[in-house]
Amino acid sequence: MARILLVEDDPAIAQMYALRLQQDWEILVAGDGATAIDTALSAVPDLIVLDIQLPIKNGIEVLRELRAQPSTKAIPVVVLSNTPGAMSMDVAHELGISAWAVKSATTPNQLSGLVAAYLNST
């Protein structure tokens, strides 16, 4: 069973997405950037769903640190954020973002389909 790391600082939103995703995959949840890095390094996920606006370390900092580690540098990342323009296309390409979804317009089922598409393509 694939392992997904869901990084979301709003507990209600994290729970909403996690409830759907756990139907198909093992789900790990991190509520801030530092915990996301620690979790990804200790229990390497098959895919990361990542918010950009996070406490302690933002999503861009999380990605930069994970891309610098051999064990996490190639993990597909789906950004799930309500922050348009949080990163330029150049930065998104540099950090290897697989997909970007707008949180307020993405249902749990839609996110599940996106996750499945990227897991099946790797």
DSSP file (Angstrom, degrees, kcal/mol; ACC not computed):
  #  RESIDUE AA STRUCTURE BP1 BP2  ACC     N-H-->O    O-->H-N    N-H-->O    O-->H-N    TCO  KAPPA ALPHA  PHI   PSI    X-CA   Y-CA   Z-CA
    1    1 A M              0   0    0      0, 0.0    24,-0.1     0, 0.0     2,-0.0   0.000 360.0 360.0 360.0 131.4    0.0    0.0    0.0
    2    2 A A        -     0   0    0     22,-0.3    24,-2.5     1,-0.1     2,-0.5  -0.332 360.0-133.2 -69.4 150.4    1.4    3.4   -1.0
    3    3 A R  E     -a   26   0A   0     22,-0.2    43,-3.2    41,-0.1    44,-1.2  -0.922  18.8-166.0-110.0 127.7    2.1    5.9    1.7
    4    4 A I  E     -ab  27  47A   0     22,-3.1    24,-2.9    -2,-0.5     2,-0.6  -0.940  10.4-150.8-114.6 132.8    1.0    9.5    1.3
    5    5 A L  E     -ab  28  48A   0     42,-2.3    44,-3.0    -2,-0.4     2,-0.6  -0.924  12.1-163.5-101.5 116.0    2.2   12.4    3.4
    6    6 A L  E     -ab  29  49A   0     22,-3.3    24,-2.5    -2,-0.6     2,-0.7  -0.896   1.7-165.8-101.2 117.9   -0.5   15.1    3.7
    7    7 A V  E     +ab  30  50A   0     42,-3.2    44,-1.7    -2,-0.6     2,-0.3  -0.897  28.7 139.4-111.3 106.4    0.9   18.4    4.9
    8    8 A E        -     0   0    0     22,-2.0    46,-0.1    -2,-0.7     6,-0.1  -0.977  39.5-157.4-151.0 128.3   -1.9   20.8    6.0
    9    9 A D  S    S+     0   0    0     -2,-0.3    22,-0.1    44,-0.3     3,-0.1   0.640  76.4  82.4 -86.7 -13.8   -1.9   23.1    9.0
   10   10 A D     >  -     0   0    0      1,-0.2     4,-2.8     2,-0.0     5,-0.2  -0.822  68.9-155.1 -91.2 112.2   -5.7   23.4    9.3
   11   11 A P  H  > S+     0   0    0      0, 0.0     4,-2.5     0, 0.0     5,-0.2   0.848  91.1  52.1 -57.9 -37.4   -6.8   20.3   11.2
   12   12 A A  H  > S+     0   0    0      2,-0.2     4,-2.1     1,-0.2     5,-0.1   0.915 113.1  43.8 -67.1 -41.7  -10.4   20.3    9.8
   13   13 A I  H  > S+     0   0    0     -3,-0.2     4,-2.3     2,-0.2     5,-0.3   0.918 113.3  51.7 -68.4 -43.1   -9.1   20.5    6.2
   14   14 A A  H  X S+     0   0    0     -4,-2.8     4,-2.8     1,-0.2    -2,-0.2   0.922 111.4  47.6 -58.3 -44.5   -6.4   17.8    6.9
   15   15 A Q  H  X S+     0   0    0     -4,-2.5     4,-2.5    -5,-0.2    -1,-0.2   0.905 108.8  54.3 -65.0 -40.9   -9.1   15.5    8.4
   16   16 A M  H  X S+     0   0    0     -4,-2.1     4,-1.0     1,-0.2    -2,-0.2   0.937 116.3  36.9 -58.9 -48.8  -11.4   16.0    5.4
   17   17 A Y  H  X S+     0   0    0     -4,-2.3     4,-2.7     1,-0.2     3,-0.3   0.904 115.4  54.5 -71.6 -40.8   -8.8   15.1    2.9
   18   18 A A  H  X S+     0   0    0     -4,-2.8     4,-2.7    -5,-0.3    -2,-0.2   0.882 101.6  58.7 -62.4 -38.4   -7.3   12.3    5.0
   19   19 A L  H  < S+     0   0    0     -4,-2.5    -1,-0.2    -5,-0.2     4,-0.2   0.888 113.2  38.9 -59.2 -38.6  -10.6   10.6    5.5
   20   20 A R  H >< S+     0   0    0     -4,-1.0     3,-1.4    -3,-0.3     4,-0.3   0.929 116.5  49.1 -76.7 -45.6  -11.0   10.2    1.8
   21   21 A L  H >X S+     0   0    0     -4,-2.7     4,-1.9     1,-0.3     3,-1.9   0.849 100.8  64.1 -64.9 -34.3   -7.3    9.4    1.0
   22   22 A Q  T 3< S+     0   0    0     -4,-2.7    -1,-0.3     1,-0.3    -2,-0.1   0.613  86.3  74.2 -69.1  -9.1   -7.0    6.7    3.8
   23   23 A Q  T <4 S+     0   0    0     -3,-1.4    -1,-0.3    -4,-0.2    -2,-0.2   0.771 116.1  17.7 -68.3 -24.5   -9.6    4.6    1.9
   24   24 A D  T <4 S+     0   0    0     -3,-1.9     2,-0.3    -4,-0.3   -22,-0.3   0.605 128.0  27.8-121.3 -19.7   -6.9    3.8   -0.6
   25   25 A W  S  < S-     0   0    0     -4,-1.9     2,-0.4   -24,-0.1    -1,-0.2  -0.918  81.1 -93.6-142.3 163.7   -3.6    4.5    0.9
   26   26 A E  E     -a    3   0A   0    -24,-2.5   -22,-3.1    -2,-0.3     2,-0.5  -0.709  48.1-153.4 -75.9 129.2   -1.7    4.8    4.2
   27   27 A I  E     -a    4   0A   0     -2,-0.4     2,-0.4   -24,-0.2   -22,-0.2  -0.925  17.4-173.2-116.6 129.0   -1.9    8.5    5.2
   28   28 A L  E     -a    5   0A   0    -24,-2.9   -22,-3.3    -2,-0.5     2,-0.4  -0.946  14.8-155.0-111.1 139.1    0.6   10.4    7.4
   29   29 A V  E     -a    6   0A   0     -2,-0.4     2,-0.4   -24,-0.2   -22,-0.2  -0.957  11.7-175.5-121.2 134.2   -0.4   13.9    8.4
   30   30 A A  E     -a    7   0A   0    -24,-2.5   -22,-2.0    -2,-0.4     3,-0.0  -0.992  11.9-162.5-125.8 136.1    1.9   16.8    9.3
   31   31 A G  S    S+     0   0    0     -2,-0.4     2,-0.3   -24,-0.2   -24,-0.1   0.430  72.7  27.8 -99.5  -0.6    0.6   20.2   10.5
   32   32 A D  S  > S-     0   0    0     22,-0.1     4,-2.0     1,-0.1    24,-0.2  -0.968  83.3-104.1-153.0 167.2    3.7   22.3    9.9
   33   33 A G  H  > S+     0   0    0     22,-2.1     4,-2.0    24,-0.5     5,-0.2   0.872 115.2  51.6 -64.9 -40.0    6.8   22.4    7.7
   34   34 A A  H  > S+     0   0    0     21,-0.4     4,-2.3     1,-0.2    -1,-0.2   0.918 111.8  47.1 -64.9 -42.8    9.3   21.1   10.2
   35   35 A T  H  > S+     0   0    0      1,-0.2     4,-2.9     2,-0.2     5,-0.2   0.874 108.8  56.7 -65.5 -36.3    7.1   18.1   11.1
   36   36 A A  H  X S+     0   0    0     -4,-2.0     4,-2.6     2,-0.2    -2,-0.2   0.920 108.5  46.1 -60.2 -44.2    6.6   17.4    7.4
   37   37 A I  H  X S+     0   0    0     -4,-2.0     4,-2.2     2,-0.2     5,-0.2   0.949 114.0  47.6 -64.2 -48.9   10.4   17.2    6.8
   38   38 A D  H  X S+     0   0    0     -4,-2.3     4,-1.8     1,-0.2     5,-0.2   0.915 114.6  46.8 -58.3 -44.4   10.9   15.0    9.8
   39   39 A T  H  X S+     0   0    0     -4,-2.9     4,-2.7     1,-0.2    -1,-0.2   0.921 111.4  50.4 -65.9 -44.2    8.1   12.7    8.8
   40   40 A A  H  < S+     0   0    0     -4,-2.6    -1,-0.2    -5,-0.2    -2,-0.2   0.857 113.6  45.9 -63.6 -35.1    9.2   12.5    5.1
   41   41 A L  H  < S+     0   0    0     -4,-2.2     3,-0.3    -5,-0.2    -1,-0.2   0.812 118.9  40.0 -78.1 -29.7   12.8   11.6    6.2
   42   42 A S  H  < S+     0   0    0     -4,-1.8    -2,-0.2     1,-0.2     2,-0.2   0.784 131.2  23.5 -91.1 -28.2   11.8    9.0    8.7
   43   43 A A  S  < S-     0   0    0     -4,-2.7    -1,-0.2    -5,-0.2    -2,-0.1  -0.615  88.6-145.4-135.7  72.6    8.9    7.3    6.9
   44   44 A V        -     0   0    0     -3,-0.3   -41,-0.1    -2,-0.2    -4,-0.1  -0.125  17.2-145.4 -51.7 117.4    9.6    8.1    3.2
   45   45 A P        -     0   0    0      0, 0.0   -41,-0.2     0, 0.0     3,-0.1  -0.363  15.8-134.1 -82.5 163.6    6.3    8.6    1.4
   46   46 A D  S    S+     0   0    0    -43,-3.2     2,-0.3     1,-0.3   -42,-0.2   0.678  92.2   6.7 -85.2 -20.9    5.4    7.6   -2.1
   47   47 A L  E     -b    4   0A   0    -44,-1.2   -42,-2.3    28,-0.2     2,-0.4  -0.975  67.5-143.5-158.7 149.1    3.8   11.0   -2.7
   48   48 A I  E     -bc   5  77A   0     28,-2.3    30,-3.0    -2,-0.3     2,-0.6  -0.976   0.3-159.7-120.8 131.0    3.4   14.3   -0.8
   49   49 A V  E     -bc   6  78A   0    -44,-3.0   -42,-3.2    -2,-0.4     2,-0.5  -0.960  29.2-170.8-103.8 119.2    0.3   16.5   -0.8
   50   50 A L  E     -bc   7  79A   0     28,-2.6    30,-2.2    -2,-0.6     2,-0.2  -0.946  23.9-153.2-129.2 125.2    1.7   19.9    0.3
   51   51 A D        -     0   0    0    -44,-1.7    30,-0.2    -2,-0.5     3,-0.1  -0.544  13.7-147.3 -79.4 157.2    0.2   23.2    1.3
   52   52 A I  S    S+     0   0    0     -2,-0.2     7,-2.8     1,-0.2     2,-1.1   0.852  83.3  66.0 -94.2 -43.8    2.4   26.3    0.8
   53   53 A Q  S    S+     0   0    0      5,-0.2   -44,-0.3     6,-0.1    -1,-0.2  -0.694  72.5 148.2 -85.1 100.2    1.3   28.5    3.7
   54   54 A L        -     0   0    0     -2,-1.1   -22,-0.1    -3,-0.1     2,-0.1  -0.933  47.2-107.0-131.4 152.1    2.6   26.5    6.7
   55   55 A P  S    S+     0   0    0      0, 0.0     2,-2.4     0, 0.0   -22,-2.1  -0.414  96.0   9.3 -73.7 159.5    3.8   27.4   10.2
   56   56 A I  S    S+     0   0    0    -24,-0.2     2,-0.4   -23,-0.1   -24,-0.0  -0.411 139.0  17.2  71.5 -63.7    7.5   27.0   11.1
   57   57 A K  S    S-     0   0    0     -2,-2.4   -24,-0.5     4,-0.0   -23,-0.0  -0.998  83.0-131.4-134.3 132.6    8.7   26.3    7.5
   58   58 A N     >  -     0   0    0     -2,-0.4     4,-2.4     1,-0.1     3,-0.2  -0.254  33.7 -96.7 -78.0 172.1    6.6   27.1    4.4
   59   59 A G  H  > S+     0   0    0     -7,-2.8     4,-2.6     1,-0.2     5,-0.2   0.822 123.0  54.4 -59.6 -34.3    6.0   24.6    1.6
   60   60 A I  H  > S+     0   0    0     -8,-0.3     4,-2.5     2,-0.2    -1,-0.2   0.922 109.7  47.2 -66.5 -43.1    8.8   26.0   -0.5
   61   61 A E  H  > S+     0   0    0      2,-0.2     4,-2.3    -3,-0.2    -2,-0.2   0.907 111.2  52.6 -62.7 -41.4   11.3   25.6    2.3
   62   62 A V  H  X S+     0   0    0     -4,-2.4     4,-2.6     1,-0.2     5,-0.2   0.946 111.2  46.4 -58.2 -49.2   10.0   22.1    2.9
   63   63 A L  H  X S+     0   0    0     -4,-2.6     4,-2.9     1,-0.2     5,-0.2   0.915 109.7  52.9 -62.2 -43.6   10.5   21.2   -0.8
   64   64 A R  H  X S+     0   0    0     -4,-2.5     4,-0.8     1,-0.2    -1,-0.2   0.924 113.0  44.9 -58.6 -43.7   13.9   22.7   -1.0
   65   65 A E  H  < S+     0   0    0     -4,-2.3     3,-0.4     1,-0.2     4,-0.3   0.911 115.0  46.9 -68.0 -41.4   15.1   20.6    2.0
   66   66 A L  H >< S+     0   0    0     -4,-2.6     3,-1.2     1,-0.2     6,-0.4   0.872 108.7  54.7 -70.0 -35.0   13.4   17.4    0.8
   67   67 A R  H 3< S+     0   0    0     -4,-2.9    -1,-0.2     1,-0.2    -2,-0.2   0.725 102.4  59.6 -69.2 -19.6   14.9   17.8   -2.7
   68   68 A A  T 3< S+     0   0    0     -4,-0.8    -1,-0.2    -3,-0.4    -2,-0.2   0.553  92.6  81.3 -83.8  -7.7   18.3   18.1   -1.2
   69   69 A Q  S X> S-     0   0    0     -3,-1.2     4,-1.5    -4,-0.3     3,-1.1  -0.846  75.5-139.6-103.3 132.5   18.0   14.6    0.4
   70   70 A P  T 34 S+     0   0    0      0, 0.0     4,-0.3     0, 0.0     3,-0.2   0.863 102.0  52.9 -55.9 -37.6   18.7   11.4   -1.6
   71   71 A S  T 34 S+     0   0    0      1,-0.2    -4,-0.1     2,-0.1    -5,-0.1   0.705 122.8  26.4 -74.6 -18.5   15.8    9.5   -0.1
   72   72 A T  T X4 S+     0   0    0     -3,-1.1     3,-1.1    -6,-0.4    -1,-0.2   0.387  89.0  99.3-124.0   2.1   13.2   12.2   -0.8
   73   73 A K  T 3< S+     0   0    0     -4,-1.5    -2,-0.1     1,-0.2    -6,-0.1   0.762  89.9  39.9 -68.3 -23.9   14.5   14.1   -3.9
   74   74 A A  T 3  S+     0   0    0     -4,-0.3    -1,-0.2    -8,-0.1    -2,-0.1   0.309  79.9 127.5-108.7   9.4   12.3   12.3   -6.4
   75   75 A I    <   -     0   0    0     -3,-1.1   -28,-0.2    -9,-0.1   -29,-0.1  -0.479  65.3-115.3 -67.9 129.9    9.0   12.0   -4.5
   76   76 A P        -     0   0    0      0, 0.0   -28,-2.3     0, 0.0     2,-0.4  -0.411  32.6-156.7 -63.1 142.0    6.1   13.4   -6.5
   77   77 A V  E     -cd  48  97A   0     19,-0.5    21,-2.5   -30,-0.2    22,-1.3  -0.987  13.3-165.5-128.5 126.6    4.5   16.4   -4.9
   78   78 A V  E     -cd  49  99A   0    -30,-3.0   -28,-2.6    -2,-0.4     2,-0.5  -0.952  18.5-145.1-106.3 115.5    1.0   17.7   -5.4
   79   79 A V  E     -cd  50 100A   0     20,-2.7    22,-3.1    -2,-0.6     2,-0.5  -0.698  14.8-172.5 -81.4 129.4    0.7   21.3   -4.1
   80   80 A L  E     + d   0 101A   0    -30,-2.2     2,-0.3    -2,-0.5    22,-0.2  -0.917  29.4 139.6-123.2 100.1   -2.7   21.9   -2.6
   81   81 A S  E     - d   0 102A   0     20,-2.1    22,-0.9    -2,-0.5    23,-0.1  -0.977  54.8-149.2-147.0 151.7   -3.0   25.6   -1.8
   82   82 A N  S    S+     0   0    0     -2,-0.3    20,-0.1    20,-0.2    -1,-0.1   0.204  75.5 102.3 -98.7  12.0   -5.3   28.6   -1.8
   83   83 A T    >   -     0   0    0      2,-0.0     3,-1.4   -30,-0.0     4,-0.2  -0.765  60.2-159.0-103.2  90.7   -2.3   30.9   -2.4
   84   84 A P  T 3  S+     0   0    0      0, 0.0    -2,-0.1     0, 0.0    18,-0.0  -0.426  79.2  15.8 -66.9 142.1   -2.2   31.9   -6.1
   85   85 A G  T 3  S+     0   0    0      2,-0.2     3,-0.1    -2,-0.1     4,-0.0   0.686  78.9 138.9  71.5  17.7    1.2   33.0   -7.1
   86   86 A A  S <  S+     0   0    0     -3,-1.4     2,-0.3     1,-0.2    -1,-0.1   0.780  78.2  13.4 -66.1 -24.7    2.9   31.6   -4.1
   87   87 A M  S    S-     0   0    0     -4,-0.2    -2,-0.2   -27,-0.0    -1,-0.2  -0.994  84.4-113.3-148.3 149.3    5.7   30.5   -6.3
   88   88 A S     >  -     0   0    0     -2,-0.3     4,-2.6     1,-0.1     5,-0.2  -0.301  33.0-109.6 -74.5 163.5    6.7   31.2   -9.9
   89   89 A M  H  > S+     0   0    0      1,-0.2     4,-2.5     2,-0.2     5,-0.2   0.860 120.4  56.5 -61.3 -34.7    6.6   28.7  -12.6
   90   90 A D  H  > S+     0   0    0      2,-0.2     4,-2.7     1,-0.2    -1,-0.2   0.922 109.2  44.4 -63.1 -44.1   10.4   28.6  -12.6
   91   91 A V  H  > S+     0   0    0      2,-0.2     4,-2.5     1,-0.2    -2,-0.2   0.912 112.4  52.4 -67.2 -42.0   10.5   27.7   -8.9
   92   92 A A  H  <>S+     0   0    0     -4,-2.6     5,-2.4     1,-0.2     4,-0.4   0.913 113.2  44.5 -59.6 -42.4    7.7   25.1   -9.3
   93   93 A H  H ><5S+     0   0    0     -4,-2.5     3,-1.1     3,-0.2    -2,-0.2   0.927 112.0  52.2 -66.7 -44.9    9.7   23.5  -12.1
   94   94 A E  H 3<5S+     0   0    0     -4,-2.7    -2,-0.2     1,-0.3    -1,-0.2   0.877 112.5  45.8 -57.9 -39.4   13.0   23.7  -10.2
   95   95 A L  T 3<5S-     0   0    0     -4,-2.5    -1,-0.3    -5,-0.1    -2,-0.2   0.448 113.0-118.7 -88.5  -0.5   11.4   22.0   -7.2
   96   96 A G  T < 5 -     0   0    0     -3,-1.1   -19,-0.5    -4,-0.4     2,-0.3   0.884  38.0-173.6  70.2  40.4    9.7   19.3   -9.3
   97   97 A I  E   < -d   77   0A   0     -5,-2.4    -1,-0.2     1,-0.2   -19,-0.2  -0.530  11.2-163.4 -67.3 127.8    6.1   20.0   -8.5
   98   98 A S  E     -     0   0A   0    -21,-2.5     2,-0.3    -2,-0.3   -20,-0.2   0.880  67.2 -12.1 -79.4 -40.3    4.0   17.3  -10.2
   99   99 A A  E     -d   78   0A   0    -22,-1.3   -20,-2.7     2,-0.0     2,-0.4  -0.983  54.7-142.0-157.4 159.9    0.7   19.2  -10.0
  100  100 A W  E     -d   79   0A   0     -2,-0.3     2,-0.4   -22,-0.2   -20,-0.2  -0.997  19.6-177.3-130.3 126.4   -1.0   22.2   -8.4
  101  101 A A  E     -d   80   0A   0    -22,-3.1   -20,-2.1    -2,-0.4     2,-0.6  -0.966  28.7-123.4-124.4 142.3   -4.6   22.1   -7.1
  102  102 A V  E >   -d   81   0A   0     -2,-0.4     3,-1.5   -22,-0.2     4,-0.4  -0.750  20.0-147.1 -84.5 119.0   -6.6   25.0   -5.6
  103  103 A K  G >  S+     0   0    0    -22,-0.9     3,-1.4    -2,-0.6    -1,-0.2   0.888  94.5  53.1 -55.5 -46.6   -7.7   23.8   -2.2
  104  104 A S  G 3  S+     0   0    0      1,-0.3    -1,-0.3   -23,-0.1   -22,-0.1   0.648 116.0  41.1 -68.5 -13.4  -11.0   25.7   -2.2
  105  105 A A  G <  S+     0   0    0     -3,-1.5     2,-0.6     2,-0.1    -1,-0.3   0.277  98.0  88.2-114.4   9.3  -11.9   24.2   -5.5
  106  106 A T    <   -     0   0    0     -3,-1.4    -1,-0.0    -4,-0.4    -5,-0.0  -0.931  61.0-155.0-117.7 115.6  -10.7   20.6   -4.9
  107  107 A T     >  -     0   0    0     -2,-0.6     4,-2.5     1,-0.1     5,-0.2  -0.389  33.4-107.3 -77.8 161.8  -13.0   18.0   -3.4
  108  108 A P  H  > S+     0   0    0      0, 0.0     4,-2.3     0, 0.0     5,-0.1   0.890 122.5  51.9 -56.1 -39.0  -11.5   15.1   -1.5
  109  109 A N  H  > S+     0   0    0      2,-0.2     4,-2.1     1,-0.2     5,-0.1   0.894 108.7  50.1 -65.6 -38.6  -12.6   12.8   -4.4
  110  110 A Q  H  > S+     0   0    0      2,-0.2     4,-2.1     1,-0.2    -1,-0.2   0.919 111.1  48.6 -64.9 -42.8  -10.8   15.1   -6.9
  111  111 A L  H  X S+     0   0    0     -4,-2.5     4,-2.8     1,-0.2     5,-0.2   0.910 109.0  53.8 -62.8 -40.8   -7.6   15.0   -4.8
  112  112 A S  H  X S+     0   0    0     -4,-2.3     4,-2.6     1,-0.2    -1,-0.2   0.905 108.6  49.3 -59.5 -42.1   -7.9   11.3   -4.6
  113  113 A G  H  X S+     0   0    0     -4,-2.1     4,-2.2     2,-0.2    -1,-0.2   0.887 111.3  49.3 -64.5 -39.3   -8.1   11.0   -8.4
  114  114 A L  H  X S+     0   0    0     -4,-2.1     4,-2.0     2,-0.2    -2,-0.2   0.921 111.9  48.2 -65.5 -44.5   -5.1   13.3   -8.7
  115  115 A V  H  X S+     0   0    0     -4,-2.8     4,-2.6     1,-0.2     5,-0.2   0.931 111.5  50.5 -60.4 -46.3   -3.0   11.3   -6.2
  116  116 A A  H  X S+     0   0    0     -4,-2.6     4,-2.4     1,-0.2    -1,-0.2   0.902 107.9  53.5 -60.5 -41.7   -4.0    8.0   -8.0
  117  117 A A  H  X S+     0   0    0     -4,-2.2     4,-0.8     1,-0.2    -1,-0.2   0.907 112.9  42.6 -61.0 -42.4   -2.9    9.5  -11.4
  118  118 A Y  H  X S+     0   0    0     -4,-2.0     4,-0.5     2,-0.2    -2,-0.2   0.860 113.8  50.6 -76.0 -34.5    0.5   10.4  -10.1
  119  119 A L  H >< S+     0   0    0     -4,-2.6     3,-0.7     1,-0.2    -2,-0.2   0.887 111.5  49.0 -67.6 -36.4    1.0    7.2   -8.2
  120  120 A N  H 3< S+     0   0    0     -4,-2.4    -1,-0.2    -5,-0.2    -2,-0.2   0.693 108.2  54.6 -75.3 -18.3    0.1    5.1  -11.2
  121  121 A S  H 3<        0   0    0     -4,-0.8    -1,-0.2     1,-0.2    -2,-0.2   0.519 360.0 360.0 -92.9  -4.8    2.4    7.1  -13.5
  122  122 A T    <<        0   0    0     -3,-0.7    -1,-0.2    -4,-0.5    -2,-0.2   0.448 360.0 360.0 -99.3 360.0    5.5    6.5  -11.3
